[in-house]
Amino acid sequence: MAIDKRKVVYQIYPKSFKDTTGSGTGDLNGVTENLSYLKELGIDMIWLNPFYPSPQRDNGYDVADYTAVNPDFGTMADFEAMIARGKELGIDFMLDMVLNHCSTEHEWFQKALAGDQYYQNFFILRDEPTDWLSKFGGNAWAPFGDTGKYYLHLFDVTQADLNWRNPNVREELFKVVKFWQDKGVKGFRFDVINLIGKDEVLEDCPINDGKPAYTDRPITHNYLHELNQASFGQDDSFMTVGEMSATTVENCILYTAPEREELSMAFNFHHLKVDYQDGQKWTIMDFDFDALRTLFHTWGEGMSKGNGWNALFYNNHDQPRALNRFVDVDHFRNEGATMLAASIHLSRGTPYIYMGEEIGMIDPDFDSMADYVDVESLNAYQIMLDDGKTPEEAFAIIKAKSRDNSRTPMQWDASPNAGFTTGIPWLKAGKSYKDINVAKEKEGIIFKFYQDLIKLRKELPIIAEGDYQAAFSAHDKVYAFERFLDQDKLLVLNNFFTEEVTLELPPPYHNGQVLISNYEVSPVSDSLTLKPYQTLAILAGK
């Protein structure tokens, strides 16, 4: 399963991308209408977050029907038209597969509740709950009707974990994957897929809220190989990515090494926890650059040596905007946005762009809790109040860390609601939309820089295929790495701070060729000074 490593993926959160009906909710036709914009950007594939029928307790990650389109997003005919238009433009689609759990409104769970033994075996039911905690707060077990049993929900109480140890469950889920494959989909993103292999005997696990008892269990690899062979593994051009929760380099090598026939690549999130005080998300602290740099090097070198493949990203629908986390956005938005982009697009792995990232979108700067709708944020706010924080303290943390920060409507223009809808948006637009929007930024620095990065990946094999090695690994302000392919060498330098930094370059790069920079640059000699948030890529001289 050799994937095309030149490809770049663009993530769309359909609910917030473009509304064509005035309902206030984005839809599939809104995607279709804007494919030419994404063609201009240069991307190859679109990852769509879930658009299946769902009660929307977790914004569509609580799936009530895996093989249908939620009427809020359109019809199956709209979906097919979107796929067809994408093919005309050379853009493929990757769908989100939420196979660890389903909504309690799903037919399977409802039949189980009604007493159907066959479907009760689709879920993880126990007479006595363990001490595991839900990732959304509280106990991970809930009463299963009035049966006296409990069902496992690692996420919201309405998201019941599926029992992958039951071959009938696996068969049904493989059918789901095949259904969409037959519709012309060319990629899948598998949600929290490294949690599907729970132990057969479930026991208390006070360590880390119970995570070691269900994360990266060896049987997960068996399941993924089985899934691969039953569906997408027959198509060499297919692209798959696993979202890996609390994972390790060693496991991600196993998940993604081509000869193992599991997945094409893996997402990990360790680098997005470097602003978690004591490892806790709902806290405020400046990001730890040393930790960020070390994680990038550990994963970059580890996956390179083990022939695994990373999915590279800073932004997605579950994260605050990276610009607010890693950059002095008030003074260096353009420089910071382009530096962050280069630091992953020139690295080893497949880069993902989250909608709005290519125009430098920032967090919405909401005024009160009334502006937030995300279930995780609402739960966290209440838990913080219960723990003694003042409403002001709790709100400040939500404002910094809420998933809604990235789910605000795409900012198309300076008209009301950022040009996203003529109705009332399901989530308010960010305050910045009059200044930061597609109409304005398409002529700006950030969009053009993303276009240039995407072109470089397609033109230069060293970027797409080269190995990864840390450079200047002890520097306290610069994240730098080298790429190697045959006799070629590339050095990428990224200044993560507002202060200038002077570096002595290794001899191969003296008089090297500058491939790209977000500042005007002079010819390269034996040393250079990086300006605030400067990124610079130098190809070694022959």
Secondary structure, DSSP 8 states (H G I E B T S, - for coil): ----TT--EEEE-GGGT--SSSSSS--HHHHHHTHHHHHHHT-SEEEE---SS---TTTT-S-S-TTS--TTT--HHHHHHHHHHHHHHT-EEEEEE--SEEETTSHHHHHHHTT-HHHHTTB-EESS--S-B-TTSSBSEEE-TTSS-EEE-SS-TTEEEB-TTSHHHHHHHHHHHHHHHHTT--EEEETTGGGS---SS-----GGGGGGGTSS-THHHHHHHHHHHHTGGG-TT-EEEEE-TT--HHHHHHHH-GGG-S-SEEE--GGGGTT-BTTBSSS-----HHHHHHHHHHHHHHHHHHT--BEE-S--TTS--HHHHHS-HHHHHHHHHHHHHHHHHTSSSEEEEETTGGGT------SSGGG---HHHHHHHHHHHHTT--HHHHHHHHHHH-THHHHS----SSSGGGGS-SS--SS---GGGGTS-HHHHTTSHHHHHHHHHHHHHHH-HHHHH-EEEEESTT-SSEEEEEEEETTEEEEEEEE-SSS-EEEE--GGGTT-EEEEESS------SEEEE-TT-EEEEE---
